[in-house]
Amino acid sequence: MSIFGSLFGKKDGGSHGGCCDMRIVEEPTCDCGGACDSASDSGDGTVVKVMGPGCKNCHQLHENALKAVERIGRPIKVEYVTDLAEVAAAGVMSTPALLVDGKVVSAGKVLSPAEIQKMLR
């Protein structure tokens, strides 16, 4: 056991050695794109993301997205992302932005629940 292992309670066995004596954990993966967070999720895997810095318009778009999803009646995951690094990585140039399954479908304006519903059908 290394010095760090004894300090932080790491037990012997299963490590791959190396300079840091790190343990590599492989998690099962699937090709759902991360949409299967829970085993009980029976939705079609649609994920809606509202992206922005957390301003009034971003909050309004998030509220409208939640209303639209509620009216549709099938399970759709709605996320609200305020991390600017993630917003930039998604290619969003103006906020608020709405992404459906990773694709930017609207940027720079607040869509109504009816407009969002049309995009999700």
C-alpha positions as CSV (number, residue, x, y, z in Angstrom):
1,M,0.0,0.0,0.0
2,S,1.3,3.4,-0.9
3,I,1.6,6.3,1.6
4,F,-1.4,8.0,0.1
5,G,-3.4,4.8,0.2
6,S,-2.7,4.4,3.9
7,L,-3.6,8.1,4.5
8,F,-6.9,7.9,2.6
9,G,-8.0,4.4,3.5
10,K,-7.3,2.7,0.2
11,K,-7.1,-1.1,0.5
12,D,-4.9,-3.4,-1.4
13,G,-6.1,-5.5,-4.2
14,G,-7.5,-4.7,-7.6
15,S,-5.1,-1.8,-8.5
16,H,-3.3,-1.7,-11.7
17,G,0.0,-0.4,-10.2
18,G,1.9,2.4,-11.9
19,C,3.4,5.5,-10.3
20,C,0.2,6.6,-8.7
21,D,-1.2,3.2,-7.8
22,M,-4.5,4.2,-9.3
23,R,-7.6,2.0,-9.5
24,I,-9.3,1.9,-12.9
25,V,-13.0,1.4,-12.8
26,E,-14.8,0.6,-16.0
27,E,-18.5,1.4,-16.1
28,P,-20.9,-0.2,-18.5
29,T,-21.8,2.0,-21.4
30,C,-24.7,2.0,-23.8
31,D,-25.4,3.9,-27.0
32,C,-28.3,5.9,-25.6
33,G,-26.3,9.1,-25.3
34,G,-26.8,9.2,-21.5
35,A,-30.5,9.3,-21.7
36,C,-30.9,6.2,-19.6
37,D,-30.0,7.7,-16.2
38,S,-32.4,5.4,-14.4
39,A,-33.7,1.9,-15.2
40,S,-37.2,3.0,-14.7
41,D,-37.1,5.7,-17.4
42,S,-39.4,4.4,-20.1
43,G,-39.3,7.6,-22.3
44,D,-38.1,7.9,-25.8
45,G,-34.8,9.4,-24.6
46,T,-35.6,13.0,-25.7
47,V,-33.6,15.5,-23.8
48,V,-34.3,19.3,-23.8
49,K,-31.7,21.7,-22.5
50,V,-32.2,25.3,-21.8
51,M,-28.8,27.1,-21.8
52,G,-27.9,30.5,-20.5
53,P,-26.3,32.5,-17.7
54,G,-29.4,32.4,-15.5
55,C,-31.0,35.7,-16.6
56,K,-34.8,36.5,-16.6
57,N,-35.2,35.3,-20.2
58,C,-33.4,32.1,-19.5
59,H,-35.7,31.3,-16.6
60,Q,-38.7,32.1,-18.7
61,L,-37.6,29.8,-21.5
62,H,-37.0,27.0,-18.9
63,E,-40.5,27.6,-17.5
64,N,-42.0,27.5,-21.0
65,A,-40.1,24.3,-21.8
66,L,-41.5,22.6,-18.6
67,K,-45.0,23.7,-19.6
68,A,-44.6,22.4,-23.1
69,V,-43.3,19.0,-21.9
70,E,-46.1,18.7,-19.4
71,R,-48.7,19.3,-22.2
72,I,-47.1,16.7,-24.5
73,G,-47.7,14.0,-21.9
74,R,-44.7,11.8,-22.6
75,P,-41.6,11.7,-20.4
76,I,-39.0,14.2,-21.7
77,K,-36.1,15.2,-19.7
78,V,-35.7,19.0,-19.3
79,E,-32.3,20.4,-18.1
80,Y,-31.3,23.9,-17.3
81,V,-27.6,24.6,-18.0
82,T,-25.9,27.7,-16.6
83,D,-22.3,26.6,-16.9
84,L,-20.8,29.0,-19.5
85,A,-18.1,26.5,-20.6
86,E,-20.8,23.9,-21.4
87,V,-22.9,26.6,-23.2
88,A,-19.9,27.5,-25.3
89,A,-19.0,23.8,-26.0
90,A,-22.6,23.4,-27.4
91,G,-21.9,26.1,-29.9
92,V,-24.4,28.5,-28.5
93,M,-23.6,32.1,-29.5
94,S,-26.6,33.9,-27.9
95,T,-28.8,33.1,-25.0
96,P,-31.2,31.9,-24.0
97,A,-30.8,28.8,-26.2
98,L,-32.9,25.7,-26.5
99,L,-31.3,22.3,-27.5
100,V,-33.3,19.2,-28.3
101,D,-31.2,16.0,-28.3
102,G,-28.0,18.0,-28.5
103,K,-29.0,20.2,-31.5
104,V,-29.5,23.9,-31.1
105,V,-33.1,24.6,-32.2
106,S,-33.4,28.2,-30.9
107,A,-31.0,30.9,-29.7
108,G,-31.5,34.5,-28.6
109,K,-35.2,34.4,-28.0
110,V,-37.8,33.2,-25.6
111,L,-40.1,30.6,-27.2
112,S,-43.7,30.1,-26.1
113,P,-44.8,26.7,-24.8
114,A,-46.8,26.2,-28.0
115,E,-43.6,26.9,-30.1
116,I,-41.6,24.4,-28.0
117,Q,-44.4,21.8,-28.3
118,K,-44.3,22.0,-32.1
119,M,-40.5,21.3,-32.0
120,L,-41.0,18.3,-29.8
121,R,-43.8,16.5,-31.7
